[in-house]
Amino acid sequence: MINSMTGYGKGSANKGNWQADVEVKSINSRYLEIYLKIPPILTTKEYELREFIKSKIRRGKLNVSVQIKNNGLGDEAVILDESRLKNYVALIKKVKKTAGISDKLKLEHLLLSKDIFVSSIEEMNDSDFLILKKALNIALNDLLKMKKNEGEELGKDLRKRIKSIEQKLGLIEKESGPSVGEHFNKYKEKVKLLLDDNQNINNDRLETELAILAERADITEECVRLRSHLKFFIDSLEKEDDPGRKLNFLCQEMNREANTISSKTISLAITHNSVHIKEDIERIREQIQNIE
């Protein structure tokens, strides 16, 4: 079963007169990247929060927002530090006077300083932190549920494209037998056009050399390897917990075989099917970038 790296989750938990709200957004990333937006009261708990998230999420770029609010009210559980506000206003006025700036002091200028707002919860003890972790856990489980649902849809699309490649590969294998004979006959016609009728030609040697050239156009091995990669792709998709990197490697190998098939054949039917296979492989490659 595969999971998508894209998802959203939210969770809440409360205790007494305050409530913790957590939102988690996840998008594609090669590694696990965690960006935390937390109130100052949680600064000392940041490491624990990161480790908790890492225990549940393997890959993706996560934006985690934590808010602490007054329970039952819409305002954050923060208060204004009037002393800091007065100092900040005095500093702005001094800067304006020194720089000769006449602009009026506006609210947005004050809001730029987060230091003037402090949490009304003076400290967060272990019991309080467990409530916060509960909200985070709910949000992460909500995220994982969405990632799982997205992964199921992603898996359906990947299997559909693999089946499409198998069908085109079957057409190529059906065409490949006559294709070798076609190579032989075309080479023979070209030789006849290049040589005069009066030249002495060792027909047995000529046919041997032409047969070798035609044999080099045989794509049986490439077809066998491509079919093997397709089987391995489905097995990894269904049985492995973390198939993303392996599937990406298999896409590279499948594309290599498709390119070789296309370059070795002179059959237009095989060439066209090879192009369609490469198109499917490219779409698969784009899709698996979102697999966790």
TORNU-210164 format. One record per atom (N, C-alpha, C): x, y, z; residue in three letters. Coordinates in pm, whole numbers, padded with zeros to 5 digits, always signed. Layout:
# TORNU-210164
XYZALA ...
//
This chain:
# TORNU-210164
+00083-00119+00000MET +00000+00000+00000MET +00087+00125+00000MET +00055+00219-00084ILE +00134+00342-00093ILE +00056+00460-00035ILE +00132+00559+00013ASN +00073+00682+00062ASN +00121+00798-00023ASN +00032+00894-00043SER +00071+01018-00111SER +00145+01108-00012SER +00227+01199-00064MET +00292+01297+00023MET +00206+01422+00040MET +00097+01431-00034THR +00010+01547-00028THR -00107+01521+00066THR -00133+01616+00156GLY -00245+01597+00246GLY -00263+01713+00342GLY -00372+01705+00419TYR -00405+01809+00516TYR -00472+01743+00635TYR -00438+01792+00754GLY -00501+01741+00875GLY -00512+01849+00980GLY -00611+01835+01067LYS -00625+01930+01178LYS -00676+01857+01301LYS -00642+01911+01417GLY -00684+01849+01541GLY -00692+01951+01653GLY -00779+01923+01750SER -00795+02013+01865SER -00806+01931+01992SER -00761+01989+02102ALA -00776+01930+02234ALA -00778+02044+02335ALA -00848+02025+02445ASN -00859+02135+02542ASN -00838+02087+02684ASN -00809+02184+02768LYS -00792+02160+02912LYS -00824+02289+02986LYS -00919+02280+03075GLY -00953+02399+03152GLY -01003+02511+03063GLY -00937+02627+03073ASN -00983+02744+02998ASN -00904+02769+02871ASN -00826+02669+02825TRP -00753+02689+02701TRP -00765+02569+02608TRP -00739+02595+02481GLN -00753+02492+02378GLN -00636+02499+02281GLN -00588+02384+02240ALA -00479+02376+02142ALA -00538+02334+02007ALA -00509+02413+01903ASP -00551+02381+01765ASP -00426+02360+01680ASP -00426+02252+01605VAL -00311+02219+01521VAL -00356+02195+01378VAL -00285+02254+01283GLU -00308+02230+01140GLU -00178+02179+01078GLU -00190+02077+00992VAL -00073+02020+00925VAL -00100+02013+00776VAL -00011+02071+00697LYS -00019+02064+00550LYS +00107+01996+00498LYS +00089+01905+00404SER +00203+01830+00350SER +00204+01835+00198SER +00324+01859+00142ILE +00343+01857-00004ILE +00468+01776-00036ILE +00497+01761-00164ASN +00609+01678-00209ASN +00743+01730-00159ASN +00830+01638-00125SER +00968+01672-00092SER +01050+01544-00097SER +01175+01557-00136ARG +01262+01440-00144ARG +01289+01381-00006ARG +01293+01468+00094TYR +01319+01424+00230TYR +01205+01471+00321TYR +01219+01447+00451LEU +01122+01498+00547LEU +01167+01636+00593LEU +01087+01737+00563GLU +01114+01874+00605GLU +00998+01921+00691GLU +01030+01969+00812ILE +00927+02011+00905ILE +00944+02160+00936ILE +00839+02237+00908TYR +00839+02379+00939TYR +00731+02404+01045TYR +00776+02447+01164LEU +00686+02466+01277LEU +00655+02614+01298LEU +00526+02643+01318LYS +00484+02776+01359LYS +00417+02760+01494LYS +00490+02797+01600ILE +00442+02773+01735ILE +00451+02900+01819ILE +00366+02912+01922PRO +00375+03028+02011PRO +00502+03019+02096PRO +00548+03132+02147PRO +00672+03135+02225PRO +00676+03037+02341PRO +00561+03010+02402ILE +00558+02922+02517ILE +00604+02780+02484ILE +00601+02745+02354LEU +00639+02610+02311LEU +00782+02601+02257LEU +00856+02709+02265THR +00991+02710+02210THR +01078+02600+02268THR +01067+02578+02398THR +01149+02474+02462THR +01102+02333+02428THR +00984+02322+02370LYS +00928+02190+02337LYS +00941+02159+02187LYS +01008+02245+02115GLU +01014+02228+01969GLU +01078+02095+01930GLU +01187+02057+01996TYR +01256+01932+01963TYR +01163+01812+01982TYR +01090+01811+02094GLU +00998+01700+02121GLU +00887+01694+02016GLU +00839+01810+01975LEU +00735+01813+01872LEU +00787+01756+01740LEU +00909+01795+01704ARG +00969+01745+01580ARG +00987+01593+01584ARG +01036+01542+01696GLU +01057+01398+01710GLU +00925+01322+01704GLU +00821+01379+01762PHE +00689+01315+01758PHE +00638+01308+01614PHE +00656+01416+01539ILE +00613+01418+01398ILE +00692+01315+01317ILE +00824+01307+01340LYS +00910+01213+01268LYS +00871+01069+01293LYS +00813+01042+01411SER +00773+00905+01443SER +00653+00859+01362SER +00582+00954+01298LYS +00461+00919+01224LYS +00470+00947+01074LYS +00559+01038+01033ILE +00569+01079+00892ILE +00711+01050+00842ILE +00722+00992+00722ARG +00854+00956+00668ARG +00910+01059+00571ARG +00827+01107+00479ARG +00874+01200+00376ARG +00770+01309+00354ARG +00818+01420+00296GLY +00727+01530+00262GLY +00770+01659+00329GLY +00719+01768+00275LYS +00743+01901+00333LYS +00620+01937+00415LYS +00637+01942+00548LEU +00525+01964+00638LEU +00528+02106+00696LEU +00414+02172+00689ASN +00395+02300+00758ASN +00298+02275+00873ASN +00348+02290+00994VAL +00270+02261+01113VAL +00245+02391+01189VAL +00118+02424+01208SER +00081+02547+01278SER +00010+02511+01408SER +00060+02566+01519VAL +00001+02539+01651VAL -00048+02671+01710VAL -00174+02671+01755GLN -00232+02788+01821GLN -00288+02747+01956GLN -00270+02833+02053ILE -00330+02812+02185ILE -00433+02921+02205ILE -00559+02880+02227LYS -00668+02977+02237LYS -00742+02964+02369LYS -00808+03074+02406ASN -00899+03069+02520ASN -01014+02977+02487ASN -01040+02881+02569ASN -01143+02783+02541ASN -01280+02849+02530ASN -01345+02827+02415GLY -01478+02883+02394GLY -01477+03022+02334GLY -01358+03082+02319LEU -01347+03214+02259LEU -01265+03209+02132LEU -01278+03312+02050GLY -01205+03313+01924GLY -01066+03373+01935GLY -01038+03442+02047ASP -00908+03508+02061ASP -00802+03411+02108ASP -00679+03432+02060GLU -00569+03351+02108GLU -00545+03380+02255GLU -00491+03280+02323ALA -00464+03296+02466ALA -00336+03375+02483ALA -00339+03501+02441VAL -00223+03588+02453VAL -00266+03720+02515VAL -00173+03788+02576ILE -00200+03919+02634ILE -00097+04019+02583ILE -00130+04146+02596LEU -00042+04252+02549LEU +00055+04291+02659LEU +00183+04296+02626ASP +00286+04343+02718ASP +00296+04494+02699ASP +00227+04569+02787GLU +00218+04714+02770GLU +00353+04782+02780GLU +00439+04731+02866SER +00571+04791+02883SER +00653+04781+02755SER +00650+04665+02694ARG +00723+04647+02568ARG +00663+04731+02457ARG +00530+04743+02459LEU +00463+04824+02358LEU +00508+04970+02366LEU +00512+05025+02490LYS +00555+05164+02507LYS +00699+05184+02461LYS +00784+05088+02494ASN +00925+05098+02451ASN +00937+05091+02299ASN +00853+05006+02237TYR +00857+04989+02092TYR +00810+05116+02022TYR +00703+05180+02076VAL +00651+05304+02020VAL +00754+05416+02032VAL +00819+05422+02148ALA +00922+05523+02169ALA +01038+05505+02072ALA +01074+05379+02048LEU +01183+05349+01955LEU +01147+05391+01812LEU +01025+05364+01771ILE +00981+05401+01636ILE +00984+05553+01619ILE +00936+05624+01721LYS +00935+05771+01714LYS +01078+05825+01703LYS +01170+05764+01776LYS +01310+05808+01773LYS +01370+05784+01635LYS +01339+05669+01577VAL +01389+05636+01443VAL +01334+05735+01341VAL +01204+05767+01352LYS +01142+05862+01260LYS +01207+06000+01270LYS +01232+06042+01393LYS +01292+06174+01414LYS +01434+06179+01360LYS +01512+06075+01387THR +01651+06070+01343THR +01660+06065+01191THR +01570+05987+01129ALA +01573+05969+00984ALA +01496+06077+00911ALA +01428+06166+00984GLY +01351+06271+00920GLY +01229+06220+00848GLY +01164+06116+00904ILE +01045+06057+00842ILE +00920+06118+00905ILE +00827+06162+00821SER +00707+06230+00871SER +00583+06140+00870SER +00596+06017+00823ASP +00481+05926+00816ASP +00423+05902+00955ASP +00289+05886+00961LYS +00224+05860+01088LYS +00244+05715+01130LYS +00245+05694+01260LEU +00257+05559+01314LEU +00126+05484+01293LEU +00132+05365+01231LYS +00012+05287+01202LYS +00013+05154+01278LYS -00104+05095+01283LEU -00119+04969+01358LEU -00028+04859+01302LEU -00017+04853+01168GLU +00064+04746+01109GLU +00210+04756+01149GLU +00255+04880+01181HIS +00392+04894+01228HIS +00411+04825+01363HIS +00311+04836+01447LEU +00318+04774+01580LEU +00307+04622+01573LEU +00223+04576+01482LEU +00201+04431+01471LEU +00323+04355+01420LEU +00419+04430+01363LEU +00541+04365+01315LEU +00625+04311+01430LEU +00605+04366+01549SER +00681+04320+01665SER +00599+04218+01743SER +00639+04091+01732LYS +00567+03985+01802LYS +00599+03984+01952LYS +00707+04054+01990ASP +00748+04052+02130ASP +00650+04123+02221ASP +00563+04207+02164ILE +00469+04280+02250ILE +00350+04193+02290ILE +00340+04073+02231PHE +00234+03979+02267PHE +00295+03860+02338PHE +00241+03827+02453VAL +00292+03713+02529VAL +00176+03621+02564VAL +00208+03496+02587SER +00104+03398+02618SER +00046+03423+02756SER -00087+03412+02766SER -00153+03426+02895SER -00131+03303+02982SER -00085+03194+02918ILE -00047+03075+02993ILE +00099+03091+03028ILE +00129+03107+03152GLU +00264+03141+03194GLU +00364+03031+03165GLU +00322+02908+03180GLU +00412+02797+03151GLU +00330+02675+03113GLU +00394+02583+03042MET +00326+02461+03001MET +00393+02343+03069MET +00322+02283+03163ASN +00377+02166+03233ASN +00356+02040+03151ASN +00402+01929+03204ASP +00394+01801+03131ASP +00251+01762+03100ASP +00161+01790+03192SER +00021+01756+03171SER -00039+01840+03057SER -00004+01968+03056ASP -00051+02055+02948ASP +00006+02011+02813ASP +00133+01972+02815PHE +00199+01933+02690PHE +00136+01806+02632PHE +00089+01718+02718LEU +00021+01597+02670LEU -00107+01633+02595LEU -00176+01739+02641ILE -00297+01785+02571ILE -00260+01837+02433ILE -00151+01913+02428LEU -00104+01965+02299LEU -00067+01850+02205LEU +00005+01750+02258LYS +00044+01636+02175LYS -00079+01558+02127LYS -00183+01557+02208LYS -00307+01492+02167LYS -00365+01561+02045LYS -00366+01696+02047ALA -00417+01772+01932ALA -00330+01747+01810ALA -00198+01743+01829LEU -00106+01717+01719LEU -00126+01577+01663LEU -00146+01481+01752ASN -00167+01343+01709ASN -00295+01329+01626ASN -00401+01399+01668ILE -00527+01397+01592ILE -00505+01455+01453ILE -00431+01567+01447ALA -00404+01631+01318ALA -00321+01540+01228ALA -00220+01475+01284LEU -00134+01387+01204LEU -00211+01265+01155LEU -00297+01209+01239ASN -00379+01094+01197ASN -00476+01134+01087ASN -00529+01256+01097ASP -00617+01309+00993ASP -00540+01325+00862ASP -00416+01374+00873LEU -00328+01387+00757LEU -00299+01251+00695LEU -00265+01153+00779LEU -00232+01018+00729LEU -00351+00954+00659LEU -00471+00979+00709LYS -00591+00925+00644LYS -00606+00980+00503LYS -00585+01112+00490MET -00594+01173+00357MET -00483+01124+00267MET -00361+01111+00321LYS -00248+01061+00242LYS -00274+00919+00193LYS -00339+00838+00278LYS -00372+00701+00240LYS -00475+00699+00127LYS -00579+00781+00139ASN -00683+00788+00035ASN -00624+00837-00097ASN -00538+00941-00089GLU -00471+00990-00209GLU -00383+00882-00270GLU -00315+00805-00181GLY -00227+00698-00228GLY -00302+00588-00301GLY -00423+00556-00254GLU -00504+00453-00320GLU -00541+00496-00462GLU -00579+00623-00478GLU -00613+00674-00611GLU -00489+00677-00700GLU -00377+00713-00640LEU -00251+00716-00714LEU -00213+00576-00762LEU -00232+00477-00672GLY -00202+00338-00708GLY -00288+00288-00823GLY -00416+00326-00823LYS -00505+00285-00932LYS -00456+00340-01066LYS -00415+00465-01065ASP -00367+00527-01189ASP -00239+00461-01238ASP -00147+00429-01144LEU -00021+00366-01182LEU -00044+00227-01242LEU -00133+00149-01181ARG -00163+00015-01233ARG -00226+00023-01372ARG -00310+00124-01391LYS -00374+00144-01522LYS -00269+00172-01629LYS -00169+00253-01596ARG -00065+00288-01693ARG +00030+00170-01719ARG +00058+00093-01615ILE +00141-00027-01634ILE +00071-00126-01725ILE -00060-00141-01707LYS -00137-00230-01795LYS -00134-00180-01939LYS -00141-00049-01956SER -00133+00009-02091SER +00002-00023-02156SER +00109-00014-02078ILE +00243-00046-02130ILE +00251-00193-02167ILE +00195-00280-02084GLU +00196-00424-02113GLU +00125-00455-02245GLU +00014-00388-02268GLN -00061-00410-02393GLN +00021-00367-02514GLN +00085-00253-02504LYS +00168-00204-02616LYS +00290-00292-02635LYS +00346-00341-02525LEU +00460-00431-02534LEU +00420-00561-02603LEU +00298-00609-02577GLY +00248-00729-02645GLY +00241-00709-02795GLY +00198-00591-02838LEU +00192-00560-02982LEU +00333-00555-03041LEU +00428-00502-02965ILE +00566-00494-03012ILE +00624-00635-03029ILE +00600-00722-02931GLU +00651-00860-02938GLU +00590-00935-03056GLU +00464-00908-03082LYS +00397-00973-03196LYS +00457-00927-03328LYS +00498-00802-03334GLU +00553-00745-03456GLU +00701-00774-03474GLU +00771-00806-03363SER +00917-00815-03366SER +00970-00931-03451SER +00895-01044-03459GLY +00940-01158-03539GLY +00953-01123-03686GLY +00847-01078-03750PRO +00856-01036-03891PRO +00953-00919-03912PRO +00975-00841-03807SER +01061-00723-03820SER +01204-00761-03854SER +01254-00871-03795VAL +01391-00914-03824VAL +01405-00954-03971VAL +01306-01028-04022GLY +01307-01065-04163GLY +01297-00944-04253GLY +01223-00844-04209GLU +01211-00720-04285GLU +01347-00650-04293GLU +01422-00650-04183HIS +01556-00593-04182HIS +01644-00663-04286HIS +01639-00796-04285PHE +01723-00876-04375PHE +01694-00840-04521PHE +01567-00837-04556ASN +01529-00810-04695ASN +01566-00668-04738ASN +01552-00573-04650LYS +01587-00435-04684LYS +01737-00418-04704LYS +01815-00484-04617TYR +01960-00479-04633TYR +02001-00541-04766TYR +01936-00652-04802LYS +01969-00722-04926LYS +01938-00636-05048LYS +01826-00567-05045GLU +01789-00479-05156GLU +01887-00363-05170GLU +01932-00310-05057LYS +02028-00200-05062LYS +02161-00245-05122LYS +02204-00365-05086VAL +02330-00418-05139VAL +02320-00435-05290VAL +02208-00487-05338LYS +02189-00506-05482LYS +02195-00374-05557LYS +02142-00270-05499LEU +02145-00139-05563LEU +02285-00081-05567LEU +02367-00114-05468LEU +02502-00060-05460LEU +02602-00133-05549LEU +02577-00259-05576LEU +02672-00342-05652LEU +02624-00360-05796LEU +02722-00367-05886ASP +02690-00395-06027ASP +02662-00543-06043ASP +02581-00571-06144ASP +02548-00711-06172ASP +02671-00793-06209ASP +02774-00727-06266ASN +02892-00798-06314ASN +02991-00833-06203ASN +02978-00770-06085GLN +03071-00797-05976GLN +03050-00937-05921GLN +03164-01000-05892ASN +03157-01134-05833ASN +03122-01122-05685ASN +03016-01186-05645ILE +02970-01179-05506ILE +02959-01320-05450ILE +03012-01337-05333ASN +02996-01464-05262ASN +02860-01456-05190ASN +02761-01513-05252ASN +02625-01502-05200ASN +02608-01559-05060ASN +02677-01672-05034ASP +02666-01732-04901ASP +02722-01638-04793ASP +02839-01581-04823ARG +02901-01488-04727ARG +02814-01363-04710ARG +02759-01316-04822LEU +02675-01196-04817LEU +02552-01221-04730LEU +02489-01333-04750GLU +02368-01361-04673GLU +02400-01380-04525GLU +02517-01437-04495THR +02559-01453-04356THR +02577-01319-04288THR +02646-01227-04358GLU +02671-01094-04302GLU +02539-01017-04285GLU +02452-01031-04384LEU +02324-00962-04374LEU +02238-01018-04260LEU +02248-01149-04241ALA +02173-01213-04132ALA +02222-01163-03997ALA +02355-01143-03984ILE +02411-01090-03859ILE +02361-00949-03832ILE +02361-00867-03939LEU +02310-00731-03924LEU +02163-00729-03883LEU +02086-00817-03948ALA +01943-00824-03917ALA +01920-00872-03775ALA +02005-00967-03730GLU +01991-01023-03596GLU +02014-00917-03489GLU +02101-00820-03521ARG +02127-00712-03424ARG +02004-00625-03401ARG +01910-00635-03494ALA +01786-00559-03478ALA +01683-00633-03394ALA +01720-00755-03349ASP +01628-00833-03266ASP +01609-00763-03131ASP +01486-00747-03088ILE +01457-00675-02963ILE +01399-00766-02856ILE +01420-00897-02873THR +01364-00993-02778THR +01412-00968-02636THR +01545-00949-02621GLU +01600-00928-02487GLU +01544-00803-02420GLU +01533-00696-02498GLU +01480-00571-02443GLU +01334-00588-02398GLU +01258-00663-02477CYS +01118-00686-02441CYS +01107-00769-02312CYS +01193-00870-02300VAL +01194-00954-02180VAL +01228-00870-02057VAL +01332-00786-02069ARG +01372-00703-01955ARG +01264-00602-01918ARG +01201-00543-02020LEU +01096-00445-01994LEU +00978-00510-01922LEU +00941-00630-01967ARG +00830-00701-01902ARG +00866-00737-01758ARG +00992-00771-01735SER +01038-00802-01599SER +01030-00678-01510SER +01069-00562-01564HIS +01061-00437-01488HIS +00916-00405-01452HIS +00825-00430-01543LEU +00683-00403-01518LEU +00631-00489-01404LEU +00671-00616-01403LYS +00629-00707-01295LYS +00687-00662-01161LYS +00814-00626-01164PHE +00881-00581-01042PHE +00817-00452-00990PHE +00775-00366-01081PHE +00710-00240-01045PHE +00582-00266-00966PHE +00498-00356-01018ILE +00371-00389-00951ILE +00397-00456-00817ILE +00495-00546-00811ASP +00528-00613-00684ASP +00571-00511-00578ASP +00655-00416-00617SER +00701-00313-00523SER +00586-00224-00479SER +00498-00194-00572LEU +00383-00108-00544LEU +00291-00171-00439LEU +00276-00303-00445GLU +00179-00372-00359GLU +00239-00424-00230GLU +00369-00453-00228LYS +00426-00524-00113LYS +00520-00441-00027LYS +00576-00333-00080GLU +00676-00258-00004GLU +00614-00137+00065GLU +00667-00106+00183ASP +00616+00006+00261ASP +00668+00141+00211ASP +00787+00140+00154ASP +00849+00266+00109ASP +00905+00247-00032ASP +00814+00237-00133PRO +00859+00201-00268PRO +00902+00317-00356PRO +00886+00441-00309GLY +00904+00558-00395GLY +01034+00559-00474GLY +01148+00545-00405ARG +01279+00554-00471ARG +01300+00437-00567ARG +01255+00318-00527LYS +01272+00202-00614LYS +01189+00217-00742LYS +01068+00269-00729LEU +00983+00288-00846LEU +01044+00390-00941LEU +01107+00491-00886ASN +01173+00592-00968ASN +01288+00529-01048ASN +01365+00441-00983PHE +01474+00370-01051PHE +01420+00279-01161PHE +01310+00209-01133LEU +01251+00120-01232LEU +01201+00199-01354LEU +01151+00318-01331CYS +01108+00403-01444CYS +01226+00436-01535CYS +01340+00462-01476GLN +01460+00491-01556GLN +01498+00370-01640GLN +01493+00251-01581GLU +01528+00129-01653GLU +01427+00097-01762GLU +01299+00118-01734MET +01196+00093-01835MET +01213+00187-01953MET +01245+00311-01924ASN +01266+00409-02031ASN +01388+00373-02115ASN +01491+00319-02049ARG +01611+00276-02122ARG +01577+00165-02222ARG +01500+00068-02180GLU +01463-00043-02269GLU +01376+00006-02384GLU +01283+00096-02354ALA +01195+00151-02459ALA +01276+00228-02562ALA +01376+00303-02517ASN +01462+00376-02610ASN +01541+00282-02699ASN +01592+00174-02640THR +01670+00076-02717THR +01584+00007-02822THR +01462-00030-02783ILE +01369-00093-02877ILE +01343+00001-02995ILE +01319+00126-02965SER +01289+00224-03070SER +01407+00244-03164SER +01529+00244-03109SER +01648+00271-03191SER +01688+00151-03277SER +01653+00028-03234LYS +01698-00091-03306LYS +01604-00131-03421LYS +01480-00090-03414THR +01383-00138-03513THR +01367-00041-03630THR +01324-00097-03744ILE +01286-00013-03858ILE +01135-00024-03881ILE +01069-00098-03793SER +00924-00114-03804SER +00855+00011-03750SER +00772+00073-03831LEU +00699+00191-03787LEU +00601+00158-03675LEU +00541+00041-03681ALA +00445+00001-03577ALA +00515-00011-03442ALA +00634-00073-03442ILE +00710-00088-03318ILE +00756+00048-03267ILE +00801+00134-03358THR +00845+00268-03320THR +00732+00347-03255THR +00614+00341-03316HIS +00500+00415-03263HIS +00461+00364-03124HIS +00459+00233-03107ASN +00425+00176-02977ASN +00531+00209-02871ASN +00656+00216-02915SER +00764+00253-02823SER +00746+00396-02774SER +00705+00484-02864VAL +00679+00624-02826VAL +00566+00632-02724VAL +00459+00554-02748HIS +00347+00553-02654HIS +00390+00499-02517HIS +00476+00399-02518ILE +00527+00343-02392ILE +00607+00448-02316ILE +00690+00521-02387LYS +00771+00625-02321LYS +00683+00737-02265LYS +00573+00765-02333GLU +00480+00866-02281GLU +00417+00818-02150GLU +00379+00690-02146ASP +00321+00634-02023ASP +00424+00633-01910ASP +00547+00599-01943ILE +00654+00595-01842ILE +00677+00735-01784ILE +00674+00837-01870GLU +00694+00974-01822GLU +00581+01016-01728GLU +00458+00977-01761ARG +00346+01011-01673ARG +00358+00937-01540ARG +00404+00812-01545ILE +00427+00735-01422ILE +00535+00802-01338ILE +00642+00844-01404ARG +00753+00909-01332ARG +00706+01035-01260ARG +00619+01110-01325GLU +00565+01231-01262GLU +00478+01196-01142GLU +00400+01089-01155GLN +00310+01051-01047GLN +00384+01001-00924GLN +00490+00922-00945ILE +00558+00862-00829ILE +00639+00963-00750ILE +00656+01085-00804GLN +00723+01188-00725GLN +00639+01224-00603GLN +00510+01186-00605ASN +00421+01219-00493ASN +00403+01102-00397ASN +00479+00993-00418ILE +00469+00878-00328ILE +00560+00895-00209ILE +00507+00869-00091GLU +00589+00882+00031GLU +00697+00775+00034GLU 
//
